[in-house]
Amino acid sequence: VYGLDSLVIQKINSHFHLGDTTLKQYSINEVGEEELAAHPYIRRKYAKIIVNYRMQHGRFGSPEDLKKIHILNDSIVSKMAPYLQFE
Protein backbone atom coordinates (compact mmCIF):
# COMPACT_ATOMS: atom_id res chain seq x y z
CA VAL A 1 0.00 0.00 0.00
CA TYR A 2 1.45 3.33 -1.04
CA GLY A 3 2.63 5.39 1.92
CA LEU A 4 2.47 2.54 4.44
CA ASP A 5 5.41 2.67 6.80
CA SER A 6 7.89 -0.22 6.48
CA LEU A 7 7.68 -0.88 10.25
CA VAL A 8 3.94 -1.46 9.95
CA ILE A 9 4.54 -3.82 7.04
CA GLN A 10 7.08 -5.80 9.08
CA LYS A 11 4.62 -6.06 11.98
CA ILE A 12 1.67 -7.30 9.95
CA ASN A 13 3.70 -9.43 7.53
CA SER A 14 3.81 -12.36 9.95
CA HIS A 15 0.00 -12.54 9.87
CA PHE A 16 -0.14 -13.25 6.15
CA HIS A 17 0.88 -16.27 4.16
CA LEU A 18 0.99 -16.58 0.41
CA GLY A 19 -0.02 -19.99 -0.81
CA ASP A 20 1.60 -21.80 -3.68
CA THR A 21 2.61 -19.06 -6.11
CA THR A 22 3.85 -21.35 -8.88
CA LEU A 23 1.95 -21.17 -12.12
CA LYS A 24 0.31 -24.28 -13.46
CA GLN A 25 1.71 -24.67 -16.92
CA TYR A 26 0.00 -26.50 -19.74
CA SER A 27 2.02 -28.33 -22.39
CA ILE A 28 0.56 -26.66 -25.45
CA ASN A 29 1.64 -29.55 -27.68
CA GLU A 30 0.16 -32.31 -25.52
CA VAL A 31 -2.92 -30.94 -23.77
CA GLY A 32 -6.41 -31.66 -25.06
CA GLU A 33 -9.22 -29.23 -25.69
CA GLU A 34 -10.96 -29.81 -22.34
CA GLU A 35 -7.89 -29.21 -20.20
CA LEU A 36 -6.79 -26.25 -22.31
CA ALA A 37 -10.24 -24.68 -21.88
CA ALA A 38 -9.61 -24.76 -18.10
CA HIS A 39 -6.77 -22.27 -18.63
CA PRO A 40 -7.54 -18.91 -17.01
CA TYR A 41 -7.17 -16.96 -20.28
CA ILE A 42 -8.34 -19.49 -22.89
CA ARG A 43 -11.99 -19.72 -23.69
CA ARG A 44 -13.41 -22.97 -25.03
CA LYS A 45 -13.58 -21.45 -28.51
CA TYR A 46 -9.85 -20.65 -28.44
CA ALA A 47 -8.99 -24.08 -27.02
CA LYS A 48 -10.76 -25.80 -29.91
CA ILE A 49 -9.06 -23.59 -32.47
CA ILE A 50 -5.61 -24.12 -30.91
CA VAL A 51 -5.98 -27.91 -30.80
CA ASN A 52 -7.32 -28.05 -34.38
CA TYR A 53 -4.50 -25.79 -35.61
CA ARG A 54 -1.93 -28.01 -33.88
CA MET A 55 -3.38 -31.13 -35.53
CA GLN A 56 -3.27 -29.50 -38.97
CA HIS A 57 0.04 -27.63 -38.76
CA GLY A 58 2.12 -29.45 -36.16
CA ARG A 59 3.65 -28.55 -32.84
CA PHE A 60 4.02 -25.05 -31.44
CA GLY A 61 7.61 -24.00 -30.79
CA SER A 62 7.02 -20.63 -29.14
CA PRO A 63 4.32 -18.09 -28.29
CA GLU A 64 5.03 -16.52 -31.68
CA ASP A 65 3.59 -19.64 -33.32
CA LEU A 66 0.26 -18.98 -31.59
CA LYS A 67 0.12 -15.61 -33.30
CA LYS A 68 -0.21 -17.44 -36.62
CA ILE A 69 -3.77 -18.16 -35.48
CA HIS A 70 -5.28 -14.85 -36.55
CA ILE A 71 -8.03 -14.83 -33.92
CA LEU A 72 -5.37 -14.80 -31.17
CA ASN A 73 -4.05 -11.26 -30.98
CA ASP A 74 -0.85 -10.12 -29.20
CA SER A 75 -2.74 -9.27 -26.02
CA ILE A 76 -4.31 -12.71 -25.70
CA VAL A 77 -1.06 -14.53 -26.49
CA SER A 78 0.92 -12.45 -23.99
CA LYS A 79 -1.60 -13.30 -21.24
CA MET A 80 -1.53 -17.02 -22.05
CA ALA A 81 2.21 -17.48 -22.61
CA PRO A 82 3.37 -17.67 -18.95
CA TYR A 83 0.97 -20.57 -18.44
CA LEU A 84 2.14 -22.57 -21.45
CA GLN A 85 5.10 -24.84 -22.07
CA PHE A 86 6.52 -24.99 -25.57
CA GLU A 87 8.72 -28.06 -25.63
C-alpha positions in Angstrom: 0.0 0.0 0.0 1.5 3.3 -1.0 2.6 5.4 1.9 2.5 2.5 4.4 5.4 2.7 6.8 7.9 -0.2 6.5 7.7 -0.9 10.2 3.9 -1.5 10.0 4.5 -3.8 7.0 7.1 -5.8 9.1 4.6 -6.1 12.0 1.7 -7.3 10.0 3.7 -9.4 7.5 3.8 -12.4 10.0 0.0 -12.5 9.9 -0.1 -13.3 6.1 0.9 -16.3 4.2 1.0 -16.6 0.4 0.0 -20.0 -0.8 1.6 -21.8 -3.7 2.6 -19.1 -6.1 3.8 -21.4 -8.9 1.9 -21.2 -12.1 0.3 -24.3 -13.5 1.7 -24.7 -16.9 0.0 -26.5 -19.7 2.0 -28.3 -22.4 0.6 -26.7 -25.4 1.6 -29.5 -27.7 0.2 -32.3 -25.5 -2.9 -30.9 -23.8 -6.4 -31.7 -25.1 -9.2 -29.2 -25.7 -11.0 -29.8 -22.3 -7.9 -29.2 -20.2 -6.8 -26.3 -22.3 -10.2 -24.7 -21.9 -9.6 -24.8 -18.1 -6.8 -22.3 -18.6 -7.5 -18.9 -17.0 -7.2 -17.0 -20.3 -8.3 -19.5 -22.9 -12.0 -19.7 -23.7 -13.4 -23.0 -25.0 -13.6 -21.5 -28.5 -9.9 -20.6 -28.4 -9.0 -24.1 -27.0 -10.8 -25.8 -29.9 -9.1 -23.6 -32.5 -5.6 -24.1 -30.9 -6.0 -27.9 -30.8 -7.3 -28.0 -34.4 -4.5 -25.8 -35.6 -1.9 -28.0 -33.9 -3.4 -31.1 -35.5 -3.3 -29.5 -39.0 0.0 -27.6 -38.8 2.1 -29.5 -36.2 3.7 -28.5 -32.8 4.0 -25.0 -31.4 7.6 -24.0 -30.8 7.0 -20.6 -29.1 4.3 -18.1 -28.3 5.0 -16.5 -31.7 3.6 -19.6 -33.3 0.3 -19.0 -31.6 0.1 -15.6 -33.3 -0.2 -17.4 -36.6 -3.8 -18.2 -35.5 -5.3 -14.9 -36.6 -8.0 -14.8 -33.9 -5.4 -14.8 -31.2 -4.0 -11.3 -31.0 -0.9 -10.1 -29.2 -2.7 -9.3 -26.0 -4.3 -12.7 -25.7 -1.1 -14.5 -26.5 0.9 -12.5 -24.0 -1.6 -13.3 -21.2 -1.5 -17.0 -22.0 2.2 -17.5 -22.6 3.4 -17.7 -19.0 1.0 -20.6 -18.4 2.1 -22.6 -21.4 5.1 -24.8 -22.1 6.5 -25.0 -25.6 8.7 -28.1 -25.6 
